[in-house]
């Protein structure tokens, strides 16, 4: 797994949105990715996307804890995943390898006195399939023109990394045309699947921001942190 480019974590104040095209010499089935996070200056969400030789790796973490402890936990998750990706470590069994990585993080973050807990979902898009694992209630969905496939359907929502009880669950899905949507719980708790399908099929210029606006509703506000990554496949 060879790194060809990198997008840094999104943790800056104010609304942050990014849309990046994927070079044609990379995996032909991937077109672009879009990221967005909430406008809360003290957001405890973290997200990062790495472009690798054979696809993409997406990681989203949502921190839980007071006085910045959740943000530290989320940053530790993203940092550990990033270290693995940047060292070009191969994950031959996909989602199960990611699940082991997240499980190994649990006691380390629990032992960090400055860290709280974190949800996490890590997804690798390869040449044949989409695989990964989640822990806590950050989720990954694969959206086609007419339906939603909840990749993280069987996750343990309350057993977060850093709790000492984390139980990551792996998943795999065949590669096909559609959109990979990865995000923290505020998106999936506030927006129904059919609304996400409808929004993406409309072809918004900034898909991740469009989904956050759906979660914010008519008031344009959302008390919870929210971070979304959308990848167009096919």
C-alpha positions in Angstrom: 0.0 0.0 0.0 1.9 3.1 -1.2 0.9 6.6 -0.2 0.5 9.0 -3.2 -1.1 12.0 -1.4 -2.6 12.9 1.9 -5.4 15.1 3.3 -4.7 16.4 6.8 -7.1 16.1 9.8 -10.0 18.6 9.8 -10.1 20.2 13.2 -10.0 23.9 12.5 -12.8 26.4 13.7 -15.5 27.3 11.3 -17.1 25.2 8.5 -14.4 23.2 6.6 -15.2 21.7 3.3 -12.9 20.0 0.8 -13.5 18.3 -2.5 -10.6 16.6 -4.3 -10.5 14.9 -7.6 -8.7 11.6 -7.9 -6.0 11.4 -10.6 -6.9 9.2 -13.6 -3.7 7.1 -13.1 -5.2 6.0 -9.7 -7.9 3.5 -9.2 -10.2 4.1 -12.2 -13.5 3.5 -10.4 -12.9 6.3 -7.9 -13.8 9.9 -9.1 -13.6 12.3 -6.1 -14.0 12.7 -2.4 -15.7 15.5 -0.4 -15.2 16.2 3.3 -17.0 18.6 5.7 -17.2 19.2 9.4 -19.3 21.3 11.8 -18.7 24.9 12.5 -18.1 24.4 16.3 -14.8 25.8 17.2 -14.3 23.1 19.9 -15.4 20.2 17.7 -14.1 16.8 19.0 -14.5 15.1 15.6 -11.5 14.2 13.5 -11.4 12.9 9.9 -8.7 12.1 7.4 -8.5 10.7 3.9 -5.4 9.1 2.4 -5.0 8.3 -1.3 -3.0 5.1 -1.7 -1.7 3.3 -4.8 -4.7 1.0 -5.0 -7.5 3.2 -3.7 -8.4 5.3 -0.6 -8.4 4.9 3.1 -11.0 7.0 5.1 -11.0 7.4 8.8 -13.5 9.3 11.0 -13.5 9.5 14.8 -15.8 11.2 17.2 -14.5 12.2 20.6 -16.4 11.8 23.8 -15.2 13.5 27.0 -15.0 16.9 28.7 -12.3 19.6 28.6 -10.8 18.4 25.3 -10.4 14.8 26.4 -12.7 13.5 23.6 -10.7 15.5 21.0 -7.5 13.9 22.2 -8.9 10.4 22.0 -10.2 11.1 18.4 -6.8 12.5 17.4 -5.0 9.5 18.8 -7.2 7.2 16.7 -6.6 9.1 13.5 -2.9 9.4 14.3 -2.5 5.6 14.8 -4.4 4.8 11.6 -2.3 7.4 9.7 0.9 5.8 11.0 -0.2 2.5 9.6 -1.1 3.9 6.2 2.0 6.0 5.9 4.2 3.1 6.7 2.6 1.3 3.8 1.6 -1.6 6.0 -0.5 -4.1 4.0 -3.8 -5.2 5.5 -4.3 -8.6 3.8 -7.6 -9.4 5.4 -9.1 -6.0 5.1 -11.8 -5.3 7.7 -10.6 -7.8 10.2 -7.2 -6.3 10.3 -8.7 -2.8 10.8 -10.9 -4.3 13.7 -7.7 -5.7 15.3 -6.0 -2.3 15.0 -9.0 -0.5 16.7 -9.1 -3.2 19.4 -5.4 -2.6 20.1 -6.0 1.1 20.5 -8.6 0.6 23.3 -6.2 -0.1 26.2 -3.7 2.5 25.0 -6.3 5.3 25.0 -7.9 4.1 28.2 -4.5 4.4 29.9 -4.0 8.0 28.6 -5.0 10.2 31.5 -5.7 13.2 29.2 -7.9 11.2 26.8 -11.6 10.4 26.9 -13.2 7.9 24.5 -13.8 7.9 20.8 -16.0 6.3 18.2 -14.2 5.3 15.0 -14.9 4.0 11.6 -12.1 3.2 9.1 -12.8 2.2 5.5 -10.4 1.0 2.8 -11.6 1.2 -0.8 -9.6 -1.3 -3.0 -9.9 -2.7 -6.5 -12.5 -5.3 -5.7 -14.3 -4.3 -2.5 -14.8 -1.8 0.3 -13.8 -3.1 3.7 -13.2 -1.8 7.2 -14.4 -1.8 10.8 -16.2 0.5 13.3 -16.4 0.9 17.0 -19.0 3.1 18.6 -21.6 5.0 16.7 -19.7 6.6 13.8 -20.9 4.9 10.7 -20.3 4.0 7.1 -23.1 3.6 4.5 -22.8 2.7 0.8 -25.5 4.6 -1.2 -26.6 3.6 -4.7 -29.1 5.3 -6.9 -32.0 3.8 -5.1 -30.9 2.3 -1.7 -28.7 2.5 1.3 -26.5 -0.3 2.5 -25.5 0.2 6.1 -22.0 -1.2 6.2 -21.7 -0.7 10.0 -25.2 -2.1 10.8 -23.9 -4.6 13.4 -21.6 -2.3 15.3 -21.6 -2.0 19.1 -22.6 1.7 19.5 -21.8 2.1 23.2 -18.5 0.2 23.3 -16.1 3.0 22.3 -12.4 3.1 22.0 -10.8 4.1 25.3 -13.6 2.5 27.4 -11.7 -0.7 28.0 -14.6 -2.5 26.5 -14.2 -1.7 22.8 -15.5 -4.3 20.4 -14.9 -3.3 16.8 -16.9 -5.0 14.1 -15.6 -5.5 10.6 -17.5 -5.3 7.3 -17.0 -5.9 3.6 -19.0 -4.8 0.5 -18.4 -5.3 -3.2 -17.2 -2.4 -5.2 -19.9 -0.9 -7.4 -21.1 2.5 -8.6 -22.4 4.7 -5.8 -21.3 6.8 -2.9 -19.5 5.8 0.2 -20.7 8.0 3.1 -18.7 7.9 6.3 -19.5 10.1 9.3 -20.2 10.7 12.9 -23.5 9.8 14.5 -25.1 13.3 14.1 -25.6 12.7 10.4 -27.2 9.3 10.6 -29.3 10.1 13.7 -30.8 13.2 12.1 -31.2 12.3 8.4 -33.2 9.3 7.0 -31.6 7.1 4.5 -34.0 8.1 1.7 -33.1 11.7 2.2 -29.4 10.9 1.8 -30.1 9.0 -1.4 -32.2 11.9 -2.8 -29.6 14.5 -1.9 -26.7 12.6 -3.5 -28.7 11.8 -6.7 -29.2 15.6 -7.1 -25.5 15.9 -7.7 -24.6 18.7 -5.3 -21.3 20.5 -5.9 -20.3 19.8 -2.3 -21.9 16.5 -1.3 -20.6 16.4 2.3 -21.7 19.9 3.1 -25.1 19.2 1.5 -25.6 16.2 3.9 -24.6 18.3 6.9 -27.1 21.0 5.9 -29.8 18.2 5.9 -28.8 17.3 9.4 -29.0 20.9 10.5 -32.5 21.3 9.2 -34.4 24.6 8.8 -32.6 26.3 11.7 -29.2 25.8 10.2 -27.9 24.7 13.6 -27.0 21.4 15.2 -25.9 21.1 18.8 -23.8 18.0 18.2 -20.5 17.8 16.3 -20.9 16.4 12.8 -18.2 15.3 10.3 -18.9 13.7 6.9 -16.8 12.2 4.1 -18.3 11.3 0.8 -16.5 9.3 -1.9 -17.9 8.9 -5.4 -17.3 5.4 -6.8 -17.9 4.5 -10.5 
